Amino acid sequence: MLNAKTKEIVKNTAPVLKENSHQIGKRFYELLFLSAPELMNIFNQTNQKKGIQQEALGYVVYAAGEHINNLEVLTPVIRRINEKHRAIGIRADQYPIVGETLLQAVRDVLEDAATPEILDAWGQAYGYIANLFIQMEKELYEETEKQAGGWSDYRRFIVDKKEEETKEITSFYLKPEDGKAITTSYKAGQYLTLKADIPGEPYTHIRHYSLSEAPGKDYYRISVKREDAASNDPEGIVSHYLHDHIQKGDKLLFSAPAGDFVLSTDEFPVVLISGGIGITPLLSMLNDIVERQPQREVRFIHATKNGQTHAFKTHLTEIVQSNKNVNCFVCYTSPTQEDKVSHQFDKEGYIDLNVLSSIKPVEPAQYYLYGSPPFMEDIIKKLSKLNVPKENIHYESFSPIAMLDEE
């Protein structure tokens, strides 16, 4: 346990770390990859280029310091990080090098302001928090391996079928190479984690892909969007590899299903709101509800560019036609002339307050959002204006800033 003086030092200096969170995160990864280059096989190098991981790391450090007297406030962030760590295979023996590098990064960025007393306090705090992470992740590893069809590390799967959903989204149906049982009791909304060794790439690439089918099948399905280069964002190395080079019969490595963005099993009405490829985990939720809770009221709202980018359009239509408790509302931001003639969408433009208020079920209802960060931010603000309780809004975001409701 940390003594009172250590906690006081950490809490008092946390605002300084917040102010320098990006620089600390950036310096941390520079030092980490110099001292342990093998870790470049674990961290998403595309997110490194975008600065996403640097920002997240620095902010988690600040948040831990600010709430050192009540770490329960950080439970949602810690749980999400634990799930990610279990999925990619983070080990207990990797925590010390991270701690050493983090303190060095703080020292480099804050210079003389990082006194020995401050660094010692933060070193103790890191050790305390790291032990919490290690214990929680140990339990996750054990639970995952012991469950029916579970496994540790990565397991080889064969692509049983490859199916084009749209010109830019393709589904991959996966079955285990060893022919043994797989975990079918995963929760709707969870993801698989792929480890790919791509020819010509110096490092292994690890990516999370939402499961787009309901639990209970003898296969897994992921639906992947081809990420082309746009403005300052590079093209998706892994998504292009899957689209262009992986065919039926090829083999891929996956860790067991993970994630805490999952569907509740209560009987309250549920509203599923997706943007673009964000439809994948929400489709898993919808399919699960239809199969296991057909009496549950569902509103499914989806926004995409037009009919050419609308994945699972036929499947959604069939669900609505055969399930009286499911209602679907579709927005096309740029409908084609064919879309306008066929009337296969409900509104031209974005999901606005009128749309949300018109489909808003009787409270209490649970809201699940998935899409780009700007999309989710916009929807959350609109739901807030409609007085939807914050605790009833669920979304997948690895950003600790978003999870802690910071601006």
ZAMI-585748 format. One record per atom (N, C-alpha, C): x, y, z; residue in one letter. Coordinates in steps of 0.02 Angstrom, whole numbers, padded with zeros to 5 digits, always signed. Example, Ala and Ser with C-alpha at 12.3 -4.5 7.8 and 13.67 -1.06 7.14 Angstrom:
2
+00660-00284+00390a
+00615-00225+00390a
+00660-00165+00390a
+00642-00112+00354s
+00684-00053+00357s
+00645+00002+00394s
END
This chain:
407
+00041-00060+00000m
+00000+00000+00000m
+00044+00063+00000m
+00017+00116-00027l
+00053+00179-00029l
+00040+00219+00035l
+00092+00251+00061n
+00082+00291+00121n
+00052+00359+00102n
+00030+00395+00154a
-00006+00459+00143a
+00038+00510+00107a
+00101+00514+00125k
+00146+00564+00095k
+00155+00551+00021k
+00164+00487+00003t
+00172+00469-00068t
+00110+00488-00107t
+00052+00472-00080k
-00011+00488-00114k
-00018+00564-00123k
+00001+00602-00072e
-00004+00674-00076e
+00040+00703-00131e
+00102+00678-00135i
+00149+00702-00187i
+00122+00686-00256i
+00098+00625-00265v
+00072+00604-00330v
+00012+00646-00349v
-00034+00654-00304k
-00095+00692-00319k
-00080+00765-00335k
-00033+00795-00297n
-00016+00865-00307n
+00021+00878-00372n
+00058+00828-00396t
+00097+00838-00458t
+00060+00811-00519t
+00003+00779-00510a
-00035+00752-00567a
-00054+00805-00618a
-00074+00866-00597p
-00091+00918-00647p
-00032+00936-00693p
+00028+00931-00667v
+00087+00946-00708v
+00094+00893-00762v
+00081+00830-00743l
+00085+00776-00792l
+00029+00783-00843l
-00029+00806-00821k
-00084+00816-00868k
-00064+00868-00921k
-00035+00922-00897e
-00015+00976-00943e
+00036+00952-00994e
+00077+00904-00975n
+00130+00879-01019n
+00117+00807-01042n
+00053+00787-01040s
+00037+00716-01053s
+00058+00693-01123s
+00048+00735-01173h
+00066+00713-01241h
+00142+00706-01248h
+00179+00754-01222q
+00252+00751-01227q
+00280+00691-01189q
+00251+00677-01131i
+00273+00620-01092i
+00259+00556-01129i
+00200+00551-01157g
+00182+00491-01195g
+00227+00481-01255g
+00240+00535-01291k
+00284+00531-01350k
+00355+00509-01331k
+00382+00541-01278r
+00450+00524-01256r
+00453+00453-01230r
+00400+00431-01196f
+00398+00363-01169f
+00406+00311-01225f
+00368+00318-01278y
+00371+00268-01332y
+00438+00271-01369y
+00467+00331-01376e
+00533+00335-01406e
+00583+00295-01366e
+00583+00304-01300l
+00630+00268-01257l
+00615+00194-01255l
+00550+00177-01252l
+00531+00106-01246l
+00555+00066-01307l
+00545+00093-01367f
+00563+00056-01427f
+00639+00054-01437f
+00675+00101-01406l
+00748+00098-01408l
+00774+00043-01362l
+00744+00038-01303s
+00768-00012-01254s
+00738-00081-01265s
+00678-00084-01295a
+00646-00149-01306a
+00612-00149-01374a
+00652-00150-01428p
+00624-00145-01496p
+00575-00202-01512p
+00580-00258-01477e
+00535-00314-01490e
+00462-00295-01476e
+00452-00243-01434l
+00384-00222-01418l
+00350-00188-01477l
+00387-00171-01528m
+00356-00143-01588m
+00313-00195-01623m
+00322-00259-01605n
+00279-00311-01632n
+00211-00313-01597n
+00204-00276-01543i
+00142-00276-01505i
+00102-00212-01516i
+00136-00155-01515f
+00101-00091-01520f
+00083-00075-01593f
+00024-00047-01602n
-00002-00028-01668n
+00039+00030-01694n
+00079+00018-01746q
+00123+00070-01771q
+00086+00125-01809q
+00027+00108-01836t
-00014+00160-01867t
-00039+00209-01815t
-00061+00183-01758n
-00083+00228-01704n
-00025+00267-01675n
+00035+00237-01677q
+00094+00274-01656q
+00104+00335-01700q
+00097+00326-01765k
+00107+00382-01812k
+00054+00436-01801k
-00006+00415-01783k
-00060+00464-01771k
-00054+00497-01703k
-00014+00469-01658g
-00007+00497-01591g
-00061+00475-01542g
-00101+00426-01563i
-00157+00405-01521i
-00133+00372-01456i
-00085+00325-01463q
-00062+00290-01404q
-00023+00336-01357q
+00015+00382-01385q
+00053+00429-01343q
+00005+00469-01299q
-00049+00493-01329e
-00097+00533-01292e
-00131+00491-01238e
-00149+00430-01255a
-00183+00386-01208a
-00138+00369-01148a
-00075+00353-01162l
-00029+00334-01108l
-00020+00392-01060l
-00005+00451-01086g
+00007+00508-01043g
-00054+00526-01001g
-00113+00518-01030y
-00173+00536-00994y
-00190+00486-00939y
-00178+00422-00952v
-00190+00372-00901v
-00145+00384-00841v
-00083+00403-00855v
-00037+00418-00800v
-00063+00475-00758v
-00085+00528-00791y
-00112+00586-00754y
-00173+00565-00713y
-00220+00529-00746a
-00282+00510-00712a
-00269+00467-00651a
-00220+00421-00657a
-00203+00379-00600a
-00178+00421-00541a
-00140+00472-00556g
-00116+00516-00503g
-00170+00557-00472g
-00214+00584-00513e
-00268+00626-00488e
-00314+00586-00442e
-00325+00523-00459h
-00373+00481-00421h
-00338+00429-00378h
-00277+00443-00358i
-00237+00394-00321i
-00271+00373-00256i
-00312+00416-00227n
-00347+00399-00165n
-00412+00361-00177n
-00433+00357-00240n
-00495+00323-00256n
-00491+00296-00328n
-00452+00243-00336l
-00441+00216-00403l
-00504+00184-00433l
-00555+00174-00392e
-00617+00146-00418e
-00648+00191-00472e
-00632+00255-00470v
-00657+00301-00521v
-00631+00280-00590v
-00573+00249-00590l
-00541+00229-00654l
-00560+00159-00675l
-00607+00127-00640t
-00625+00058-00656t
-00641+00047-00730t
-00682+00090-00762p
-00697+00079-00834p
-00634+00080-00877p
-00588+00127-00863v
-00526+00131-00902v
-00483+00070-00889v
-00475+00052-00826i
-00433-00005-00809i
-00460-00069-00839i
-00526-00079-00835r
-00555-00139-00863r
-00544-00144-00938r
-00551-00087-00972r
-00542-00088-01045r
-00469-00103-01063r
-00423-00073-01026i
-00352-00087-01038i
-00335-00159-01023i
-00363-00186-00969n
-00352-00257-00952n
-00374-00302-01009n
-00432-00288-01037e
-00458-00329-01092e
-00411-00326-01153e
-00388-00265-01168k
-00342-00257-01225k
-00276-00295-01211k
-00251-00288-01150h
-00188-00321-01133h
-00194-00397-01137h
-00250-00424-01112r
-00260-00496-01117r
-00264-00518-01190r
-00298-00478-01231a
-00307-00496-01301a
-00241-00498-01340a
-00196-00451-01324i
-00133-00449-01362i
-00076-00486-01327i
-00089-00511-01267g
-00040-00554-01234g
+00013-00517-01193g
-00006-00461-01162i
+00041-00426-01118i
+00058-00470-01058i
+00123-00474-01040r
+00146-00517-00986r
+00167-00476-00925r
+00165-00508-00867a
+00184-00475-00805a
+00257-00451-00807a
+00301-00489-00841d
+00372-00470-00841d
+00388-00412-00887d
+00336-00386-00922q
+00346-00327-00964q
+00332-00262-00927q
+00302-00266-00869y
+00284-00206-00832y
+00345-00168-00805y
+00397-00202-00780p
+00454-00164-00753p
+00486-00117-00804p
+00498-00141-00865i
+00530-00098-00916i
+00485-00039-00933i
+00420-00050-00931v
+00374+00005-00944v
+00379+00057-00889v
+00383+00034-00826g
+00389+00080-00770g
+00453+00121-00772g
+00508+00087-00786e
+00572+00121-00790e
+00572+00174-00845e
+00545+00155-00902t
+00543+00200-00959t
+00497+00259-00946t
+00441+00246-00913l
+00394+00299-00898l
+00425+00352-00852l
+00460+00329-00801l
+00493+00377-00755l
+00547+00417-00791l
+00583+00384-00836q
+00634+00419-00875q
+00602+00472-00920q
+00544+00455-00949a
+00509+00503-00992a
+00486+00563-00951a
+00460+00552-00891v
+00440+00607-00847v
+00500+00651-00831v
+00556+00618-00816r
+00617+00655-00799r
+00640+00697-00859r
+00638+00668-00919d
+00662+00704-00978d
+00618+00763-00995d
+00552+00756-00987v
+00505+00808-01006v
+00503+00864-00953v
+00500+00844-00889l
+00493+00894-00836l
+00560+00923-00813l
+00614+00889-00831e
+00682+00911-00814e
+00689+00924-00738e
+00711+00984-00719d
+00725+00997-00648d
+00663+00994-00604d
+00605+01003-00634a
+00543+00999-00594a
+00530+00929-00568a
+00560+00879-00602a
+00552+00809-00580a
+00605+00794-00528a
+00593+00813-00466t
+00641+00803-00412t
+00644+00729-00394t
+00698+00707-00361p
+00703+00638-00338p
+00643+00616-00296p
+00618+00661-00255e
+00561+00645-00212e
+00499+00631-00254e
+00488+00672-00306i
+00430+00663-00350i
+00436+00599-00390i
+00495+00586-00417l
+00505+00525-00457l
+00498+00463-00414l
+00522+00467-00352d
+00515+00409-00307d
+00441+00396-00292d
+00403+00449-00280a
+00332+00441-00266a
+00295+00410-00325a
+00310+00435-00384w
+00277+00408-00444w
+00300+00337-00459w
+00363+00322-00442g
+00387+00253-00451g
+00348+00205-00406g
+00336+00225-00344q
+00297+00183-00298q
+00225+00177-00322q
+00197+00232-00346a
+00128+00231-00371a
+00122+00185-00431a
+00171+00189-00476y
+00170+00145-00535y
+00172+00072-00514y
+00216+00056-00467g
+00222-00013-00444g
+00157-00039-00414g
+00124+00004-00377y
+00060-00014-00346y
+00007-00027-00399y
+00002+00019-00447i
-00049+00012-00499i
-00033-00046-00546i
+00031-00055-00561a
+00052-00111-00604a
+00032-00178-00573a
+00040-00184-00508n
+00021-00246-00475n
-00054-00259-00480n
-00094-00205-00477l
-00166-00213-00487l
-00180-00239-00557l
-00148-00210-00606f
-00157-00231-00675f
-00137-00304-00684f
-00079-00321-00658i
-00053-00389-00666i
-00101-00441-00636i
-00127-00427-00576q
-00173-00473-00544q
-00238-00480-00583q
-00265-00424-00605m
-00328-00426-00643m
-00319-00462-00710m
-00263-00450-00741e
-00250-00483-00806e
-00237-00557-00797e
-00206-00576-00742k
-00195-00647-00726k
-00262-00683-00721k
-00309-00652-00688e
-00375-00681-00681e
-00410-00687-00749e
-00402-00636-00791l
-00431-00638-00858l
-00402-00694-00900l
-00336-00702-00898y
-00303-00756-00934y
-00331-00824-00912y
-00337-00833-00847e
-00361-00897-00821e
-00433-00910-00840e
-00475-00860-00834e
-00546-00867-00853e
-00553-00884-00927e
-00514-00851-00969t
-00519-00861-01041t
-00498-00932-01060t
-00444-00956-01030e
-00418-01022-01048e
-00463-01078-01021e
-00494-01067-00963k
-00533-01120-00932k
-00604-01126-00959k
-00629-01074-00991q
-00698-01079-01016q
-00702-01130-01073q
-00761-01156-01083a
-00771-01207-01136a
-00749-01180-01203a
-00703-01216-01236g
-00679-01194-01301g
-00627-01139-01297g
-00606-01121-01236g
-00559-01066-01228g
-00487-01087-01244g
-00444-01038-01251w
-00374-01052-01264w
-00331-00993-01242w
-00267-01006-01233s
-00220-00953-01215s
-00180-00933-01277s
-00149-00876-01274d
-00107-00851-01328d
-00147-00847-01393d
-00115-00862-01449y
-00149-00858-01514y
-00162-00928-01541y
-00217-00934-01578r
-00238-00998-01606r
-00248-00990-01681r
-00231-01041-01719r
-00234-01037-01792r
-00304-01053-01817r
-00330-01008-01859f
-00397-01018-01889f
-00391-01020-01965f
-00436-01058-01995i
-00440-01062-02068i
-00498-01018-02092i
-00486-00981-02146v
-00539-00941-02176v
-00585-00989-02213v
-00644-01001-02184d
-00692-01049-02213d
-00731-01018-02270d
-00740-00952-02266k
-00776-00916-02319k
-00756-00843-02317k
-00751-00813-02376k
-00738-00742-02382k
-00795-00712-02423k
-00829-00663-02395e
-00890-00638-02427e
-00889-00562-02429e
-00898-00534-02488e
-00900-00461-02497e
-00967-00434-02475e
-00967-00388-02427e
-01029-00357-02404e
-01043-00293-02443e
-00991-00254-02455t
-00993-00195-02499t
-00926-00193-02535t
-00915-00143-02576k
-00851-00137-02611k
-00793-00126-02563k
-00808-00101-02503e
-00754-00086-02456e
-00757-00127-02391e
-00808-00169-02382i
-00814-00210-02322i
-00821-00283-02342i
-00778-00325-02313t
-00778-00397-02327t
-00782-00436-02262t
-00823-00489-02261s
-00829-00532-02203s
-00785-00594-02211s
-00754-00615-02156f
-00713-00675-02154f
-00743-00723-02103f
-00762-00782-02126y
-00788-00834-02082y
-00731-00880-02062y
-00723-00889-01996l
-00663-00922-01970l
-00680-00985-01931l
-00643-01039-01944k
-00650-01101-01907k
-00581-01124-01883k
-00576-01154-01824p
-00511-01173-01796p
-00478-01228-01838p
-00413-01219-01850e
-00376-01269-01889e
-00375-01337-01854e
-00373-01337-01787d
-00368-01401-01751d
-00434-01439-01747d
-00488-01407-01770g
-00553-01441-01770g
-00586-01447-01703g
-00554-01422-01651k
-00583-01426-01584k
-00633-01370-01572k
-00668-01375-01515a
-00720-01326-01500a
-00691-01257-01491a
-00731-01207-01504i
-00712-01138-01492i
-00760-01107-01440i
-00740-01053-01411t
-00782-01018-01363t
-00842-00988-01400t
-00901-01014-01385t
-00961-00989-01418t
-01003-00945-01372t
-00981-00939-01309s
-01019-00900-01260s
-00990-00830-01251s
-00954-00806-01302y
-00930-00737-01297y
-00990-00690-01295y
-00979-00628-01277k
-01034-00580-01271k
-01038-00537-01334k
-01099-00526-01356a
-01110-00485-01415a
-01080-00416-01404a
-01038-00394-01451g
-01003-00330-01445g
-00928-00340-01438g
-00906-00401-01422q
-00835-00414-01412q
-00798-00420-01479q
-00732-00426-01475y
-00690-00427-01536y
-00641-00486-01534y
-00616-00502-01592l
-00559-00548-01599l
-00497-00507-01611l
-00439-00533-01590t
-00376-00498-01601t
-00332-00539-01648t
-00315-00509-01703l
-00275-00541-01755l
-00201-00524-01747l
-00158-00574-01754k
-00086-00562-01758k
-00063-00583-01827k
-00040-00534-01866a
-00023-00547-01936a
+00050-00532-01951a
+00084-00581-01980d
+00151-00571-02007d
+00143-00560-02082d
+00150-00498-02102i
+00137-00478-02171i
+00203-00474-02210i
+00208-00509-02267p
+00269-00507-02306p
+00291-00435-02321p
+00355-00422-02309g
+00383-00356-02321g
+00378-00308-02263g
+00340-00327-02212e
+00333-00284-02153e
+00384-00306-02100e
+00421-00258-02070p
+00473-00277-02022p
+00446-00301-01955p
+00383-00283-01939y
+00356-00302-01874y
+00289-00337-01882y
+00272-00377-01832t
+00207-00408-01829t
+00154-00354-01818t
+00096-00363-01848h
+00042-00316-01839h
-00015-00349-01800h
-00039-00314-01749i
-00094-00339-01708i
-00153-00291-01715i
-00211-00319-01729r
-00271-00278-01738r
-00331-00312-01704r
-00378-00269-01681h
-00440-00294-01652h
-00496-00285-01704h
-00535-00338-01714y
-00592-00335-01760y
-00655-00360-01725y
-00706-00320-01725s
-00769-00338-01692s
-00799-00401-01724s
-00826-00444-01682l
-00864-00501-01707l
-00931-00476-01731l
-00949-00493-01793s
-01010-00465-01823s
-01067-00514-01824s
-01059-00570-01790e
-01112-00621-01786e
-01128-00634-01713e
-01188-00657-01700a
-01209-00672-01631a
-01169-00732-01605a
-01161-00737-01539p
-01128-00795-01509p
-01167-00859-01523p
-01134-00915-01509g
-01169-00980-01514g
-01158-01018-01578g
-01117-00991-01624k
-01105-01025-01688k
-01041-01068-01683k
-01031-01112-01732d
-00969-01152-01733d
-00915-01117-01774d
-00924-01053-01787y
-00875-01013-01823y
-00875-00943-01794y
-00824-00904-01811y
-00822-00833-01795y
-00827-00795-01861y
-00855-00734-01857r
-00856-00692-01916r
-00833-00622-01898r
-00785-00597-01935i
-00765-00527-01930i
-00778-00494-01998i
-00796-00431-01996s
-00811-00394-02058s
-00766-00333-02059s
-00721-00331-02108v
-00666-00284-02109v
-00674-00233-02165v
-00667-00169-02147k
-00668-00117-02198k
-00597-00105-02224k
-00591-00100-02290r
-00527-00081-02319r
-00514-00007-02305r
-00462+00006-02267e
-00446+00075-02247e
-00397+00105-02297e
-00422+00147-02341d
-00379+00180-02390d
-00349+00243-02359d
-00293+00266-02388a
-00261+00327-02363a
-00308+00386-02372a
-00311+00429-02322a
-00354+00488-02326a
-00322+00544-02286a
-00317+00603-02316s
-00286+00662-02285s
-00220+00643-02252s
-00217+00647-02185n
-00154+00631-02151n
-00150+00559-02126n
-00201+00520-02140d
-00202+00451-02116d
-00175+00404-02169d
-00127+00360-02150p
-00100+00312-02199p
-00151+00257-02212p
-00141+00219-02265e
-00187+00164-02279e
-00179+00110-02226e
-00232+00071-02217g
-00230+00017-02168g
-00190-00042-02194g
-00131-00053-02166i
-00088-00107-02189i
-00122-00174-02182i
-00153-00186-02125v
-00184-00251-02112v
-00249-00261-02151v
-00290-00209-02154s
-00353-00216-02191s
-00340-00229-02265s
-00289-00196-02294h
-00272-00209-02364h
-00245-00280-02373h
-00207-00302-02325y
-00180-00371-02327y
-00237-00422-02327y
-00286-00412-02283l
-00342-00458-02279l
-00384-00456-02343l
-00399-00397-02368h
-00440-00390-02428h
-00406-00418-02490h
-00342-00402-02498d
-00308-00416-02561d
-00273-00484-02564d
-00254-00511-02506h
-00212-00570-02507h
-00240-00632-02471h
-00285-00622-02425i
-00312-00679-02388i
-00373-00707-02424i
-00371-00773-02437q
-00425-00806-02473q
-00451-00865-02433q
-00504-00895-02457k
-00531-00955-02424k
-00477-01008-02419k
-00470-01038-02361g
-00419-01090-02350g
-00356-01063-02318g
-00346-00997-02320d
-00286-00969-02288d
-00294-00971-02211d
-00238-00964-02176k
-00238-00970-02103k
-00217-00905-02070k
-00250-00890-02014l
-00236-00829-01977l
-00234-00844-01902l
-00197-00804-01865l
-00190-00814-01793l
-00236-00765-01754l
-00275-00792-01707f
-00319-00750-01667f
-00315-00770-01593f
-00320-00720-01550s
-00329-00735-01479s
-00404-00739-01465s
-00423-00764-01406a
-00493-00775-01390a
-00532-00710-01386a
-00598-00712-01396p
-00639-00651-01393p
-00627-00611-01329p
-00628-00545-01337a
-00614-00501-01280a
-00656-00437-01288a
-00655-00396-01236g
-00688-00331-01239g
-00743-00323-01187g
-00752-00261-01163d
-00803-00247-01113d
-00861-00206-01140d
-00860-00192-01205f
-00917-00159-01237f
-00966-00214-01257f
-01010-00232-01211v
-01053-00290-01221v
-01125-00274-01206v
-01168-00313-01236l
-01240-00304-01230l
-01265-00327-01161l
-01307-00286-01130s
-01337-00307-01066s
-01390-00360-01080s
-01404-00401-01031t
-01452-00455-01040t
-01519-00440-01006t
-01529-00377-00985d
-01594-00361-00954d
-01648-00356-01009d
-01708-00338-00989e
-01763-00336-01036e
-01781-00265-01058e
-01740-00215-01038f
-01756-00147-01056f
-01748-00137-01132f
-01785-00090-01160p
-01776-00074-01232p
-01703-00055-01246p
-01682-00069-01307v
-01613-00054-01325v
-01612-00015-01391v
-01568+00035-01393v
-01560+00075-01454v
-01488+00066-01478v
-01481+00042-01539l
-01415+00029-01568l
-01403+00082-01622l
-01350+00121-01615i
-01336+00176-01661i
-01267+00168-01690i
-01262+00158-01756s
-01197+00145-01787s
-01184+00192-01845s
-01119+00202-01858g
-01098+00242-01915g
-01048+00202-01955g
-01060+00192-02020g
-01013+00157-02063g
-00998+00086-02040g
-00933+00071-02035i
-00910+00005-02015i
-00927-00009-01942i
-00948+00043-01906g
-00969+00033-01837g
-01029-00012-01829g
-01058-00031-01885i
-01116-00076-01883i
-01097-00146-01857i
-01033-00165-01862t
-01015-00235-01849t
-01031-00260-01778t
-01009-00227-01724p
-01026-00254-01658p
-01100-00247-01642p
-01132-00195-01669l
-01202-00185-01656l
-01245-00236-01693l
-01221-00259-01750l
-01256-00313-01786l
-01253-00377-01745l
-01195-00390-01714s
-01190-00447-01669s
-01241-00442-01613s
-01248-00382-01584m
-01297-00370-01531m
-01368-00382-01556m
-01383-00354-01614l
-01450-00362-01642l
-01466-00435-01654l
-01421-00471-01686n
-01432-00542-01700n
-01442-00581-01635n
-01404-00563-01584d
-01409-00597-01519d
-01477-00585-01488d
-01501-00523-01491i
-01566-00507-01463i
-01621-00546-01499i
-01618-00546-01565v
-01669-00581-01605v
-01671-00655-01589v
-01613-00685-01576e
-01610-00756-01562e
-01628-00773-01490e
-01607-00732-01443r
-01615-00749-01372r
-01669-00709-01335r
-01683-00648-01358q
-01732-00605-01324q
-01780-00574-01376q
-01815-00615-01414p
-01857-00588-01468p
-01912-00540-01443p
-01928-00543-01378q
-01978-00498-01351q
-01951-00429-01334q
-01884-00421-01337r
-01853-00358-01318r
-01861-00305-01373r
-01880-00245-01354e
-01890-00191-01402e
-01822-00163-01425e
-01814-00157-01491v
-01750-00134-01519v
-01762-00079-01570v
-01722-00026-01564r
-01719+00026-01616r
-01649+00023-01645r
-01644+00013-01710f
-01579+00009-01743f
-01573+00068-01790f
-01524+00112-01776i
-01513+00172-01818i
-01444+00167-01849i
-01442+00173-01914h
-01377+00167-01949h
-01368+00225-01997h
-01307+00251-01998a
-01289+00305-02045a
-01231+00283-02088a
-01236+00293-02152t
-01182+00277-02198t
-01188+00322-02259t
-01140+00318-02303k
-01139+00364-02360k
-01198+00353-02407k
-01207+00291-02429n
-01262+00275-02475n
-01271+00199-02478n
-01314+00177-02524g
-01328+00106-02530g
-01267+00064-02548g
-01218+00095-02582q
-01159+00058-02601q
-01113+00043-02542q
-01119+00082-02489t
-01077+00071-02429t
-01117+00041-02371t
-01180+00026-02384h
-01224+00001-02331h
-01216-00075-02324h
-01176-00096-02276a
-01164-00167-02266a
-01223-00200-02231a
-01237-00263-02247f
-01289-00304-02216f
-01359-00275-02226f
-01368-00239-02280k
-01433-00206-02293k
-01489-00257-02299k
-01479-00310-02338t
-01530-00361-02348t
-01545-00397-02282t
-01493-00413-02245h
-01501-00448-02181h
-01543-00406-02133h
-01529-00342-02129l
-01567-00298-02084l
-01640-00294-02104l
-01652-00290-02169t
-01721-00287-02194t
-01759-00350-02175t
-01727-00407-02181e
-01759-00471-02164e
-01775-00475-02089e
-01729-00449-02048i
-01740-00450-01975i
-01801-00407-01957i
-01804-00348-01986v
-01860-00302-01971v
-01927-00333-01993v
-01927-00365-02052q
-01988-00394-02078q
-02013-00454-02037q
-01967-00489-02006s
-01986-00550-01969s
-01988-00540-01893s
-01974-00479-01869n
-01973-00467-01797n
-02010-00402-01782n
-02069-00409-01753k
-02112-00350-01741k
-02083-00302-01690k
-02037-00326-01648n
-02008-00284-01596n
-01946-00246-01619n
-01927-00255-01681v
-01867-00221-01708v
-01887-00168-01758v
-01864-00107-01747n
-01874-00052-01795n
-01806-00026-01818n
-01802-00011-01881c
-01738+00012-01910c
-01747+00079-01944c
-01698+00124-01935f
-01699+00189-01967f
-01631+00201-01998f
-01629+00217-02063v
-01566+00223-02099v
-01558+00293-02128v
-01499+00323-02116c
-01482+00388-02144c
-01426+00380-02196c
-01435+00407-02255y
-01383+00409-02306y
-01359+00482-02312y
-01295+00493-02302t
-01270+00562-02307t
-01264+00585-02379t
-01251+00539-02425s
-01244+00557-02497s
-01278+00503-02539s
-01344+00498-02537p
-01378+00445-02575p
-01369+00453-02650p
-01364+00397-02684t
-01360+00398-02756t
-01430+00407-02785t
-01433+00419-02850q
-01498+00425-02883q
-01537+00360-02877q
-01501+00304-02881e
-01534+00239-02874e
-01564+00231-02804e
-01528+00256-02754d
-01554+00253-02686d
-01620+00292-02680d
-01621+00351-02712k
-01680+00394-02707k
-01740+00362-02742k
-01727+00325-02796v
-01781+00293-02832v
-01807+00232-02795v
-01762+00194-02764s
-01781+00132-02731s
-01809+00143-02661s
-01797+00202-02631h
-01823+00220-02565h
-01800+00169-02512h
-01736+00152-02514q
-01711+00104-02465q
-01677+00137-02405q
-01691+00200-02395f
-01665+00235-02336f
-01720+00282-02311f
-01712+00306-02250d
-01765+00345-02219d
-01752+00420-02218d
-01688+00439-02219k
-01673+00511-02215k
-01608+00526-02251k
-01607+00580-02289e
-01544+00604-02319e
-01511+00651-02270e
-01448+00638-02255g
-01412+00679-02207g
-01390+00639-02147g
-01375+00674-02094y
-01348+00643-02034y
-01402+00627-01983y
-01384+00588-01934i
-01429+00574-01878i
-01435+00637-01836i
-01493+00666-01833d
-01502+00729-01796d
-01548+00719-01736d
-01561+00773-01701l
-01603+00770-01642l
-01674+00746-01658l
-01699+00766-01715n
-01767+00746-01734n
-01771+00670-01743n
-01719+00641-01774v
-01718+00569-01783v
-01716+00534-01716v
-01670+00556-01673l
-01662+00523-01609l
-01723+00531-01565l
-01754+00589-01565s
-01814+00599-01523s
-01873+00560-01550s
-01877+00551-01616s
-01934+00515-01646s
-01931+00440-01632s
-01871+00413-01623i
-01866+00340-01611i
-01852+00325-01538i
-01846+00376-01497k
-01828+00366-01426k
-01883+00324-01391k
-01865+00265-01366p
-01914+00223-01333p
-01930+00248-01263p
-01978+00217-01232v
-01996+00234-01164v
-01937+00216-01119v
-01917+00263-01076e
-01861+00249-01030e
-01883+00202-00974e
-01837+00163-00944p
-01765+00166-00958p
-01747+00123-01019p
-01702+00148-01059a
-01677+00111-01116a
-01601+00114-01115a
-01570+00065-01147q
-01497+00063-01151q
-01476+00081-01222q
-01427+00126-01228y
-01403+00150-01293y
-01332+00125-01305y
-01321+00096-01364y
-01255+00072-01383y
-01234+00107-01448y
-01175+00138-01446l
-01151+00176-01503l
-01085+00147-01528l
-01077+00147-01594y
-01012+00127-01621y
-01002+00161-01689y
-00943+00190-01696g
-00926+00225-01759g
-00862+00263-01748g
-00849+00311-01790s
-00788+00351-01782s
-00795+00393-01718s
-00738+00415-01689p
-00742+00457-01629p
-00785+00519-01638p
-00779+00556-01694p
-00823+00615-01703p
-00897+00596-01706p
-00911+00540-01738f
-00980+00516-01742f
-01008+00503-01672f
-00971+00465-01631m
-00995+00448-01564m
-01001+00511-01520m
-00953+00556-01526e
-00955+00617-01487e
-01018+00657-01503e
-01035+00661-01567d
-01094+00698-01589d
-01157+00666-01562d
-01162+00599-01567i
-01222+00564-01543i
-01229+00571-01467i
-01174+00565-01431i
-01177+00572-01358i
-01203+00640-01338i
-01180+00692-01372k
-01204+00760-01357k
-01279+00767-01371k
-01302+00737-01425k
-01373+00740-01442k
-01415+00701-01392k
-01391+00643-01371l
-01429+00605-01321l
-01432+00642-01255l
-01378+00677-01239s
-01377+00717-01178s
-01431+00771-01180s
-01439+00802-01239k
-01491+00853-01247k
-01561+00824-01240k
-01567+00759-01254l
-01631+00725-01246l
-01640+00696-01176l
-01593+00714-01132n
-01595+00694-01061n
-01589+00618-01051n
-01553+00586-01096v
-01537+00515-01085v
-01484+00510-01031v
-01495+00472-00977p
-01446+00467-00924p
-01379+00442-00950p
-01325+00473-00926k
-01258+00455-00948k
-01243+00382-00938k
-01267+00354-00883e
-01252+00284-00868e
-01288+00235-00915e
-01335+00260-00955n
-01370+00218-01003n
-01340+00221-01073n
-01286+00259-01080i
-01254+00266-01146i
-01188+00227-01145i
-01181+00180-01190h
-01122+00136-01193h
-01089+00144-01261h
-01023+00147-01261y
-00987+00154-01324y
-00917+00126-01316y
-00888+00107-01371e
-00820+00079-01371e
-00771+00134-01388e
-00730+00152-01340s
-00678+00201-01352s
-00619+00185-01308s
-00559+00179-01338f
-00500+00165-01297f
-00471+00229-01269f
-00500+00286-01289s
-00474+00349-01264s
-00492+00359-01191s
-00443+00362-01145p
-00460+00374-01075p
-00490+00443-01064p
-00474+00489-01109i
-00502+00557-01103i
-00578+00553-01113i
-00599+00517-01164a
-00671+00510-01177a
-00705+00471-01121a
-00672+00418-01097m
-00702+00375-01047m
-00710+00410-00980m
-00669+00461-00968l
-00673+00498-00905l
-00714+00562-00913l
-00748+00567-00971d
-00793+00624-00984d
-00756+00691-00983d
-00694+00691-01005e
-00656+00754-01009e
-00671+00786-01077e
-00667+00852-01079e
-00675+00887-01143e
-00613+00873-01186e
END
